[in-house]
Amino acid sequence: MERIRLPEPISGGLLLSYRCTARCRHCMYACSPKWKEDWISEESLRKILTQLAGKIKPSPWGAENVSLNYGLHFTGGEPFLNFDLLRRAVEIASELKIPSTFVETNCYWCSEDNLTREKLKILKGKGLKGILISVNPFYLEYVPFERTERAIRISREVFGRNVMVYQAEYYVLFKKMGIKGRISVEDYMKATREKNLAKNVELFLMGRAAYELGEFYPRYPADYFFHEPCQPPFLRNWHNHFDNYGNFLPGYCG
């Protein structure tokens, strides 16, 4: 059997767990509240981070800054469901001098200003460089928009320019629409008369999306793709994921 050597990673994300507060229809890894609270152990956390130390490359703007496809991010699932573990992950990464670290969140926990500010300041104090805040119609089904707004506002106070809003165009649109609370994807599409979410939301046909968003794509039998190369390439050295079970998840393959 031919063995293929994995390329040395220059960036990526560490999944602390697949457990999440939401069950988003587009989720790459089919995360949900139904997953077991099978959080990564501190032993595995240190082992993986030690293996990544010295390999992860900083943002083009330097190790104290963040970029989507550089550095290392902590994700899930929803990492803020286990704040103590998230804090420990940041501490270990900082000890190992892993550059350009950030956390990815759906903001469910940002219920009031003081709590939001306190947690972000704790993480920054432990060495976290920035944050990525997820915004699109799928998250809006589960997270009140006021919490997303609060997360962005206070994150900018704490992390300055090291705040990534993904996707920023939806944040601007939701503010223009005056959205309060949560709304379903169907109600959002009615309000905006949007017919094809796949055109505007960055979607990857993997995980839950392949089952729940098929209406936006043409259908083909499996053998139609047998001779097609993976797009993007299956083996790459950037933005891969590493999960709480020790699995290597290449690219956007799921």
Summary of the structure (lengths in Angstrom):
residues: 254
radius of gyration: 18.3
end to end distance: 22.9
largest distance: 57.8
contacts: 778
relative contact order: 0.17
helix: 37%
strand: 13%
